[in-house]
Amino acid sequence: MQFRMQFNIGKQLTENSQAGTGGKLEAGTRDRGGNLSSKQELAVLVWSRWSALVPRKINVLVCRIARDRIPTMLNLRDKGIDLDSCLCPVCDLVGESVVHLFAGCTLLSPIWSMIVSWWGVALPSEVTIRSLMEWGDNSGLEMESKRHLEAVIMVVFWSLWRFRNALVFGVVKPRKYELFDDIQTMS
């Protein structure tokens, strides 16, 4: 049995699968280096692991991050919503996308270095949404520790999203220096 799925995310992605073999997503077009764009990378990433160590709402958020389905400024603009600015509300330098907010924002990315110091594991060589979500698998930790590290990573995603939302919608602006303490408390 074969099936074919198509996703429209700027460029067409297709999935070919045979019964019992699992599917592999392939991009219709790639850049000259053969790499997928960040939006395509998110489309290829399928987050299907749920953690019993974190609340369901955190699992849902991480699943939506993996699929680029959270309302970042650029996603809202792409849906035709008129915004004053599409810039990242944290750094105010570049457009706010899932990739920028969670992996590339210069003001939020130090949080990943703090996780490295706390856990004593190496940061992925290239920090992307995919590499962060696969960080636990590639950490070299024992199975139980991997599960806990994955839960911490999920809590970091949750905390970064809450921090961003507090900046955008909150009356009292959050303090960046409290972010790591909040992550440790929730983990």
C-alpha positions in Angstrom: 0.0 0.0 0.0 1.4 3.4 -1.0 0.2 6.8 -0.2 1.3 10.3 -1.1 0.8 13.5 1.0 1.5 17.0 -0.1 2.1 20.0 2.1 2.1 23.5 0.8 4.7 25.5 2.8 6.1 27.8 0.1 7.4 24.8 -1.7 5.8 21.4 -2.1 6.9 18.6 0.1 5.8 15.1 -0.6 5.8 11.9 1.4 6.1 8.5 -0.1 5.6 5.4 2.1 5.1 1.7 1.8 3.2 -0.3 4.3 5.2 -1.1 7.4 8.3 0.9 6.3 7.6 4.4 7.7 7.6 7.5 5.6 10.3 9.9 4.5 9.5 13.4 3.6 11.3 14.9 0.6 11.4 18.5 -0.5 10.3 19.3 -4.0 13.1 21.9 -4.1 16.2 22.5 -2.0 18.8 25.2 -2.0 22.1 24.7 -3.9 23.7 23.0 -0.8 20.8 20.5 -0.7 19.5 22.0 2.6 15.9 22.7 3.4 14.8 26.2 4.4 14.0 26.7 8.0 10.2 26.6 7.2 10.7 23.4 5.3 12.9 22.0 8.1 10.0 22.5 10.5 7.6 20.8 8.1 9.9 17.8 7.9 10.3 17.6 11.6 7.5 15.5 13.1 7.4 15.6 16.9 5.4 12.6 18.0 6.9 12.0 21.5 4.9 13.2 24.4 6.4 13.4 27.8 4.5 12.3 30.9 6.9 14.4 32.9 5.4 17.7 31.7 1.7 18.9 31.5 -0.3 18.2 28.4 -0.3 21.9 27.4 3.5 21.9 27.2 3.4 18.8 25.0 0.8 20.5 22.7 3.0 23.7 22.5 6.1 21.7 21.5 4.1 19.8 18.9 2.8 23.1 17.5 6.4 24.5 17.5 7.6 21.5 15.5 4.9 22.2 12.9 5.4 26.0 12.9 1.8 26.4 14.1 2.2 29.0 16.8 1.2 32.7 16.2 4.5 34.3 15.7 4.5 37.7 14.1 5.6 36.4 10.7 3.0 33.6 10.8 0.3 36.1 11.6 1.4 38.3 8.8 1.4 35.3 6.4 -2.3 34.8 7.4 -3.1 38.3 6.3 -3.3 39.9 9.8 -2.2 43.5 9.7 0.5 44.1 12.4 2.3 47.3 13.4 5.6 45.3 13.3 6.7 41.8 12.5 9.9 42.2 14.4 10.8 39.9 17.3 9.3 41.5 20.5 12.4 40.4 22.5 15.3 41.7 20.4 13.4 44.0 17.9 16.0 43.2 15.3 14.6 40.6 12.9 11.2 39.1 12.0 9.8 36.9 14.7 9.6 33.3 13.4 9.6 30.0 15.3 13.2 29.4 14.4 14.3 32.9 15.4 12.4 33.0 18.7 13.4 29.5 20.0 16.8 29.0 18.4 18.2 32.3 17.0 17.2 35.3 19.1 20.5 36.8 20.5 18.8 37.8 23.7 17.1 34.4 24.4 19.8 32.0 23.0 22.0 32.3 26.2 19.3 30.2 28.0 20.5 27.2 26.0 24.1 27.7 27.3 22.7 27.8 30.8 21.0 24.5 30.2 24.4 23.1 29.0 26.1 24.3 32.3 23.2 22.9 34.4 23.1 19.5 32.7 26.7 19.1 31.7 25.9 18.1 28.1 27.2 19.6 24.9 25.0 22.0 22.9 24.2 20.8 19.4 26.8 22.1 16.9 24.1 23.9 15.0 21.2 25.2 17.1 18.0 24.7 15.2 14.5 23.6 16.3 15.2 20.1 15.1 18.6 19.9 16.9 17.1 21.1 20.1 14.3 18.6 19.9 16.7 15.8 19.2 19.2 17.0 21.8 18.2 14.4 24.4 18.7 11.6 21.9 22.2 12.8 21.0 23.3 13.7 24.5 24.9 10.4 25.4 22.9 10.2 28.7 21.3 7.1 30.0 17.6 6.5 29.0 16.1 8.0 32.2 18.3 11.1 32.1 17.5 11.5 28.4 13.8 11.6 29.3 14.4 14.2 32.0 16.5 16.3 29.6 13.8 16.2 27.0 11.3 17.4 29.6 13.6 20.3 30.5 13.9 21.2 26.8 10.2 21.2 26.5 9.9 23.4 29.6 12.4 25.8 28.1 10.2 26.1 25.0 7.2 26.7 27.2 9.1 29.3 29.3 10.4 31.2 26.2 6.9 31.3 24.8 5.4 32.6 28.1 8.2 35.2 28.3 7.5 36.3 24.7 3.7 36.5 25.4 4.3 38.5 28.6 6.4 41.0 26.6 3.6 41.3 24.0 0.5 41.2 26.1 1.6 41.7 29.7 1.1 44.9 31.8 4.3 44.2 33.8 7.3 43.4 31.6 9.1 40.1 32.5 12.7 40.1 33.6 15.0 38.1 31.5 17.3 37.2 34.4 14.4 35.4 36.1 13.8 33.1 33.1 16.4 30.4 34.0 15.2 30.3 37.6 11.6 29.8 36.3 12.8 26.9 34.1 14.6 25.2 37.0 11.6 25.6 39.2 9.2 24.1 36.6 11.6 21.2 35.7 
